[in-house]
Amino acid sequence: MAAAEWYHRDISQVVAEELLAKAGRDGSFLVRDSESVKGAYALCLLFQRHVYTYRILPDDEGRLSVQTIQGIQAKCFRTLPELIGAYQHPNNGLVTPLLHPVHRPRPAEDSGEPGRGRGLCQAGSWEGPAELVILPTDGEDARGWGHTVPCPGAPPSSRTHIPQQLHQRLQEQVHSSPASDFMGFMAEYLTHHVQDLQALCHGHPQHLSTALATACRALHGEIDFTLAGLETLAKVFDPPVSPRSSAREQVMPRHYSRIIYPPLQGFLSSDPDLELLLSKISTVNHLLSSLEKKVLKSLQELVTKHNLALPSVAVAPQPAARPLAMQNFEVKVGKSQRAALTVDVESGTVTITKRGGGSLEEVIPHDRILQLIKYQSVQSKVRLVCARENQKSLSRDVIFPSARKREAFCQLLQLMKIQHSNLDEPEIISVYIGTWNMGSTTPPRSLASWLTSRGLGHTQDETTDCIPHDIYVIGTQENSLGDHEWVEFLCASLKTLMAIDYRVVALQCLWSIKMVVLVKPEHQRRISHVHTSSVKTGIANTLGNKGAVGVSFLFNGTSFGFVNCHLASGNEKTHRRNQNYSDILHSLALGDKRLGGFDLTLRFSHLFWFGDLNYRLDMDVQDILTHIVKKDFQTLLAVDQLNLEREKNKVFLQFSEGDISFPPTYRYERGTRDTYVWQKSKATGMRINVPSWCDRILWKSHPETHVVCNSYGCTDDIVTSDHSPVFATFEVGVTSQFVPKEAPGSSPEVLACIEWESIEVILKTTSRSKCYIEFHSYCLEEMQRSGENTFQSCDIPGFLKLGWSSKHLPVLNPILPDLEYLGDQHLLLSIKGVESCESYGECCLALRSAIGTTAQQFETFLFHRGEETGSVRGWMRVRVPRGRCGTRERLYEWISFEEDAEPAAEPPMCPKPPPQRLRSRPRSLPEPATGYTNPAYFIFEGIP
């Protein structure tokens, strides 16, 4: 089956339909992996401009059969090629015989076409001569190694000679390396043993094994010498041997374990010398790890036996968390009255001292502050609403010197509310995200500016930058430090800065890509369901020099997901970066397994995606440098590849990113932040790396949840790498386990219900399949399913319109009927085909806005595997029984926003983004001509 050209592995349904549409002939077909059943397949068949999808399912004995129309007896086959051959004949239950296989597209070199083939060369896997990719050796710096050599399965004309770059790189090594003799041997190998490539593809490279054994010949003696010394030292600390033991038992013969790693199995099976060498290395590793334990145990026994007193070592007491000092702000109260505003978080008071005659002072306790209203038109202005005894509330307008000072004041008041709320569980937490490509060098001694969000861009004010965050998530790329060494360094840095011993929630690594998640000690018990995963997107999706690591967990009742990635480098590799993103999205196994069929971006209340995304600026380098000097970042952001791809809906659909007001973070001269080094000499010539915002932090949250980006910037004093570290901080609302006021069984059971009046769906598909809807939510005991759609239309080519009436939609009963509980819940909807049981698209709906006695309209877009696949709209109502309608204000809800009629006093420093509204039409569709609206999305356009 590996040679079958019609087998496309795990491409999505959308890509399958695109390929069949390009084929254009009735009877065109391909086979892909099933998304709904592991080990099954999906047969996609084109007939009369529509794609029909059939499931190919295995039985208990592994025999395959096609689910076709009723009345046609299913036939079983042992292999997939046998099945395909049988269905090339008519009258087998398909709409048409399988006539024209659609071949896998050959992976293009960033041509912009959706070629999505994967893997190294396989016989018959591509049209035309196959190729074998030569692997890079120096991470991101190997950008000149995009060349290929012919695969052994290619025609003889394509198998010419080893590329000249290989010999040039090898010649450089001969002159610079002391092992020039071996380099000469390797040159001979590359020249005369090209036929070894065929054996390499099958995992048995005989000549390469011989070359490696020759290179390691001198290593045997060194390891034997080291082993002898280690064994002697180990015997010194071994327990005494009993006199009754035989001489044979006293002499410990040297033996080597036979641990063989799977990737090396092909090499070792053909050369016993290499197998022996790895066994020796494994023995050295074992001795080193056990020797320390032996020494420690022996010394402890000696101390106990001889009553030795060890010198006492003064242990420094654990530092207590530093109390937050009182903070003062110079402000104007009312129109022009100058005053001093003092915030004492520890005592929970705000003091207003007016300047001038008498210096009147007013102390406002935290429980008297009812609301804080931020003005959007004047970014430095805030209204303080306070309660007064026996009187109506009093409002004061306060103007700060800058928007940053206002944000610092609001954060301090928020912190004051949290500390004095007397709540058992938090309702709001702060999350720090950091990303840094370390450039394979050791970090500086201090990371203070990075971990406290100081530097360039939208940064924290000095009055709040040392407030410890609840969660730190730190992602790095090209990190050459050991895993535990890096974790210890981060924990020590935070302890020095914040006087808190942060706890490690997760450490996930893929080669030099690392992510560390740290939390405050008091939050450790609130973290559960921790999952980690990684995806390789290097050459052939098998190398981890590029890829992603992910961590997910629950913080009480709120789900978090974090992805740190390192995507393909190079100005021209935009399409490859997009494909890296798609592969990560599809393959990263995070979150609740029951939601595995949903788009990764919908599985979490909050998903943060960051790293060295490597998107560049499409502009001449001299023009870029001119705009950087002028700090004209908006012009550069207009040609930023990531922004352009997001506008096209190619990547990061519905994600958010903070305003970028800091210079490009790559590529600096190491040791300074004053100079960009944009020229790089490679073996293939001079390479241009234009200054770019490669390092980014984005996020996506469920609708009607609370998340605010408080800072987004980069450091300007960490200069060991050619990248600057980037940071962002967030204020995030969280939920906890809800406890109803009435105990179960204390009163007659009452149920809340979620009712539907109608649902309309428009899918971007050429299928005519009937569909049903699956409803998932943590507030439901189990998944619920609708009936088949009652209305269907495909009048518009490439689109399918579906409709459900209320009779065919289930009434959903949440497990708890309380309004306070339901206001935090969400529904995940998946539109699935009846025949294939595969999803055409998914979406997330918030229950909060639908609570009431009248139905509320909703409309949103459908997504699947990172692509926009359609739209959904309808009417829903969430009924809450009487007596269960009580609610309360959350800590993050007492801060609101208000427009006023005054002109802006100063340019906004980091304006809060306006509420996201549904676009009138998806950006992925071409812009309509004047006076024409795409009829496929008429439900959003109001066209009858």
HELIX and SHEET records of a PDB file:
HELIX    1   1 GLN A   13  ALA A   23  1                                  11    
HELIX    2   2 LEU A   80  ALA A   86  1                                   7    
HELIX    3   3 GLY A  139  ASP A  141  5                                   3    
HELIX    4   4 PRO A  156  SER A  158  5                                   3    
HELIX    5   5 GLN A  164  SER A  176  1                                  13    
HELIX    6   6 SER A  180  HIS A  192  1                                  13    
HELIX    7   7 ASP A  196  CYS A  201  1                                   6    
HELIX    8   8 GLN A  206  ALA A  215  1                                  10    
HELIX    9   9 ARG A  217  VAL A  236  1                                  20    
HELIX   10  10 ALA A  247  GLN A  250  1                                   4    
HELIX   11  11 PRO A  262  LEU A  264  5                                   3    
HELIX   12  12 GLN A  265  LEU A  268  1                                   4    
HELIX   13  13 PRO A  272  LYS A  305  1                                  34    
HELIX   14  14 HIS A  366  ARG A  368  5                                   3    
HELIX   15  15 ALA A  403  GLN A  419  1                                  17    
HELIX   16  16 ALA A  448  LEU A  451  1                                   4    
HELIX   17  17 ASP A  483  MET A  498  1                                  16    
HELIX   18  18 PRO A  521  ARG A  526  5                                   6    
HELIX   19  19 ILE A  539  ASN A  541  5                                   3    
HELIX   20  20 THR A  574  SER A  587  1                                  14    
HELIX   21  21 LYS A  593  LEU A  595  5                                   3    
HELIX   22  22 LEU A  600  LEU A  602  5                                   3    
HELIX   23  23 VAL A  621  VAL A  629  1                                   9    
HELIX   24  24 PHE A  633  LEU A  637  1                                   5    
HELIX   25  25 GLN A  641  GLU A  647  1                                   7    
HELIX   26  26 SER A  806  HIS A  808  5                                   3    
HELIX   27  27 LEU A  819  LEU A  822  1                                   4    
HELIX   28  28 ARG A  848  ALA A  850  5                                   3    
HELIX   29  29 LEU A  891  GLU A  893  5                                   3    
HELIX   30  30 PRO A  935  TYR A  937  5                                   3    
HELIX   31  31 PHE A  938  GLU A  941  1                                   4    
SHEET    1   A 5 LEU A  64  VAL A  66  0                                        
SHEET    2   A 5 HIS A  50  PRO A  58 -1                                        
SHEET    3   A 5 TYR A  41  PHE A  47 -1                                        
SHEET    4   A 5 SER A  28  ASP A  33 -1                                        
SHEET    5   A 5 HIS A 100  PRO A 101  1                                        
SHEET    1   B 2 GLU A 131  VAL A 133  0                                        
SHEET    2   B 2 THR A 148  PRO A 150 -1                                        
SHEET    1   C 8 GLU A 361  PRO A 365  0                                        
SHEET    2   C 8 THR A 349  LYS A 354 -1                                        
SHEET    3   C 8 GLN A 337  ASP A 344 -1                                        
SHEET    4   C 8 GLN A 327  VAL A 333 -1                                        
SHEET    5   C 8 GLN A 391  ILE A 399 -1                                        
SHEET    6   C 8 LYS A 381  ARG A 388 -1                                        
SHEET    7   C 8 ILE A 369  TYR A 375 -1                                        
SHEET    8   C 8 ILE A 895  GLU A 898  1                                        
SHEET    1   D 7 LEU A 456  HIS A 458  0                                        
SHEET    2   D 7 VAL A 707  CYS A 714 -1                                        
SHEET    3   D 7 VAL A 726  GLY A 733 -1                                        
SHEET    4   D 7 ILE A 428  ASN A 437 -1                                        
SHEET    5   D 7 ILE A 471  GLN A 477  1                                        
SHEET    6   D 7 ILE A 513  VAL A 519 -1                                        
SHEET    7   D 7 ARG A 503  LEU A 510 -1                                        
SHEET    1   E 6 ILE A 527  LYS A 536  0                                        
SHEET    2   E 6 GLY A 547  PHE A 555 -1                                        
SHEET    3   E 6 THR A 558  HIS A 566 -1                                        
SHEET    4   E 6 HIS A 606  ASP A 612  1                                        
SHEET    5   E 6 ASP A 695  SER A 701 -1                                        
SHEET    6   E 6 SER A 656  GLU A 657 -1                                        
SHEET    1   F 2 GLN A 679  LYS A 682  0                                        
SHEET    2   F 2 GLY A 685  ILE A 688 -1                                        
SHEET    1   G 5 PHE A 791  SER A 793  0                                        
SHEET    2   G 5 LEU A 800  SER A 805 -1                                        
SHEET    3   G 5 CYS A 753  LEU A 763 -1                                        
SHEET    4   G 5 GLU A 867  ARG A 879 -1                                        
SHEET    5   G 5 GLN A 856  HIS A 864 -1                                        
SHEET    1   H 4 GLN A 784  ARG A 785  0                                        
SHEET    2   H 4 CYS A 771  HIS A 776 -1                                        
SHEET    3   H 4 HIS A 826  GLY A 833 -1                                        
SHEET    4   H 4 SER A 839  ALA A 846 -1                                        
END                                                                             
